[in-house]
């Protein structure tokens, strides 16, 4: 059974929620081991407490790669210059193969993680776990797809918006985790 995607319960849990949302779009609820969810939260909160936010999501990706390999999950962590949008990029390939992604996004003074759920020729669909998040003008809010997305952005505007929000930020802050399920 699939479950609707979830919102953050606190100000700092976008990473585990976004990752769990990615998994819940790829797997039925009964296929996800509760120990995997426990591991995601445990790693998330240990890096929040230690303030090692930069490496936290990478450790979760490595944990999932190890723990869910037998379930057919392929996980790929990208950062810095590895994260880009363009012809043949890893994100596009993953999404067109039915995969999902978790991306670090930036607002004026902070960052958080969202789940990217699908792509068409015109739009990139995502679920932002920050309930009530303000979207910029070129981003549409979606209200009727609780199992897939709560926002979409025109492909033609994606790099413009990304560029604006990366101003005054280091390239090294960019992070993307790709998830693909191989049917076994």
ZIMO-V860679 format. One record per residue. N is the residue number from 1. RES is the residue in one small letter. PHI is phi in radians with two decimals (NA if undefined). PSI is psi in whole degrees, -180 to 180 (NA if undefined). D_LAST is the distance of its C-alpha to the last C-alpha in Angstrom with 1 decimal. Layout:
N&RES&PHI&PSI&D_LAST  N&RES&PHI&PSI&D_LAST
This chain:
1&x&NA&133&18.6  2&x&-1.46&153&19.1  3&x&-2.14&153&22.2  4&x&-1.08&154&24.7  5&x&-1.24&155&24.7  6&x&-1.89&155&27.3  7&x&-1.77&162&30.5  8&x&-1.10&145&32.0  9&x&-1.70&-23&34.1  10&x&-2.30&177&36.1  11&x&-1.28&-18&37.3  12&x&-2.04&14&35.1  13&x&-1.94&31&31.6  14&x&-1.17&-35&30.2  15&x&-1.11&-55&27.7  16&x&-1.13&-37&25.9  17&x&-1.14&-45&26.1  18&x&-1.09&-40&24.7  19&x&-1.20&-45&21.7  20&x&-1.10&-38&21.1  21&x&-1.07&-41&21.5  22&x&-1.08&-45&18.9  23&x&-1.12&-40&16.3  24&x&-1.26&-16&17.6  25&x&-1.49&-20&17.1  26&x&-1.66&-26&13.4  27&x&-2.22&153&12.7  28&x&-1.25&154&14.5  29&x&-0.96&-40&17.4  30&x&-1.22&-17&16.2  31&x&-1.52&-13&13.0  32&x&-1.69&119&15.3  33&x&-1.24&136&17.2  34&x&-1.10&-26&20.9  35&x&-1.20&-28&21.4  36&x&-1.18&-45&19.4  37&x&-1.09&-44&21.8  38&x&-1.04&-42&24.6  39&x&-1.12&-40&23.8  40&x&-1.07&-48&23.7  41&x&-1.15&-41&27.1  42&x&-1.06&-48&28.5  43&x&-1.13&-40&27.9  44&x&-1.07&-48&29.1  45&x&-1.30&-28&32.3  46&x&-1.20&-36&33.0  47&x&-1.38&-25&33.1  48&x&-1.20&-43&35.1  49&x&-1.16&-40&37.6  50&x&-1.47&-3&37.9  51&x&1.13&21&38.2  52&x&-1.68&50&35.6  53&x&-0.97&-35&34.0  54&x&-1.06&-36&33.3  55&x&-1.72&-9&30.9  56&x&-1.01&-52&29.4  57&x&-1.19&-29&26.5  58&x&-1.13&-42&25.6  59&x&-1.14&-38&25.5  60&x&-1.15&-42&23.2  61&x&-1.06&-44&20.8  62&x&-1.13&-40&20.9  63&x&-1.05&-47&20.4  64&x&-1.15&-39&17.3  65&x&-1.02&-41&15.9  66&x&-1.30&-47&16.6  67&x&-1.35&-26&15.9  68&x&-1.97&11&12.5  69&x&-1.01&-43&10.9  70&x&-1.16&-20&9.0  71&x&-1.55&5&7.8  72&x&1.48&18&6.5  73&x&-1.58&128&10.1  74&x&-1.89&127&12.3  75&x&-2.10&135&15.9  76&x&-2.34&117&19.0  77&x&-1.66&129&22.5  78&x&-2.16&147&25.3  79&x&-2.57&166&29.0  80&x&0.96&-125&32.4  81&x&-1.28&-12&32.7  82&x&-1.24&-22&29.0  83&x&-1.59&112&28.8  84&x&-2.69&160&30.2  85&x&-2.00&130&29.9  86&x&2.99&177&30.5  87&x&-0.95&128&29.3  88&x&1.32&11&26.0  89&x&-1.19&158&25.6  90&x&-1.06&-38&22.3  91&x&-1.07&-48&22.6  92&x&-1.07&-46&22.9  93&x&-1.07&-44&20.0  94&x&-1.09&-47&17.7  95&x&-1.16&-40&19.0  96&x&-1.23&-19&18.9  97&x&-1.56&8&15.2  98&x&1.54&8&14.8  99&x&-1.44&-178&15.1  100&x&-2.31&169&17.9  101&x&-2.51&154&20.7  102&x&-2.07&125&23.3  103&x&-2.15&144&26.7  104&x&-1.47&126&30.0  105&x&-2.09&158&32.7  106&x&-2.14&140&36.5  107&x&-2.00&-165&39.3  108&x&-0.92&-53&43.0  109&x&-2.16&4&43.1  110&x&-2.50&-180&39.7  111&x&-2.44&160&35.9  112&x&-2.75&176&32.9  113&x&-1.95&141&29.1  114&x&-2.19&163&27.6  115&x&-1.81&124&24.1  116&x&-1.65&122&23.6  117&x&-1.84&-29&21.5  118&x&-2.89&172&21.9  119&x&-2.53&143&24.2  120&x&-2.19&-177&26.2  121&x&-1.10&-30&28.9  122&x&-1.75&-31&31.4  123&x&-2.36&152&29.9  124&x&-1.90&126&27.7  125&x&-1.79&142&26.7  126&x&-2.57&163&26.6  127&x&-2.13&117&27.1  128&x&-1.66&116&30.0  129&x&-1.32&-3&30.1  130&x&-1.50&101&33.9  131&x&-1.07&130&35.4  132&x&1.39&13&38.3  133&x&-1.03&141&37.6  134&x&-1.41&130&40.0  135&x&-1.81&146&38.5  136&x&-1.23&168&40.5  137&x&-0.96&-38&42.0  138&x&-1.44&1&39.3  139&x&-1.85&129&36.5  140&x&-1.65&138&36.0  141&x&-1.51&139&35.3  142&x&-2.03&130&32.9  143&x&-1.89&-14&33.7  144&x&-2.02&27&31.6  145&x&-2.38&62&27.9  146&x&-1.15&-13&27.2  147&x&-1.71&-3&23.4  148&x&-2.27&-54&23.4  149&x&-2.79&156&26.6  150&x&-2.16&8&30.2  151&x&-2.78&158&31.3  152&x&-2.59&153&31.1  153&x&-2.35&138&32.9  154&x&-1.10&136&34.0  155&x&-1.02&-35&32.4  156&x&-1.19&-19&35.9  157&x&-1.80&-9&37.0  158&x&-1.01&-50&34.1  159&x&-1.23&-31&35.6  160&x&-1.09&-47&39.1  161&x&-1.16&-42&38.1  162&x&-1.04&-41&36.1  163&x&-1.12&-44&39.2  164&x&-1.04&-44&41.5  165&x&-1.39&-12&39.6  166&x&-1.63&-5&39.2  167&x&-1.00&140&43.0  168&x&1.10&24&44.5  169&x&-2.16&154&41.2  170&x&-1.37&142&39.9  171&x&-1.00&-31&37.1  172&x&-1.14&-17&35.6  173&x&-1.32&-15&34.9  174&x&-1.24&134&32.1  175&x&-2.48&145&28.6  176&x&-2.64&132&25.2  177&x&-2.06&126&21.8  178&x&-1.82&137&18.8  179&x&-2.20&126&15.5  180&x&-2.27&136&12.4  181&x&-1.80&124&9.0  182&x&-1.67&121&6.2  183&x&-1.19&133&3.8  184&x&-1.96&NA&0.0
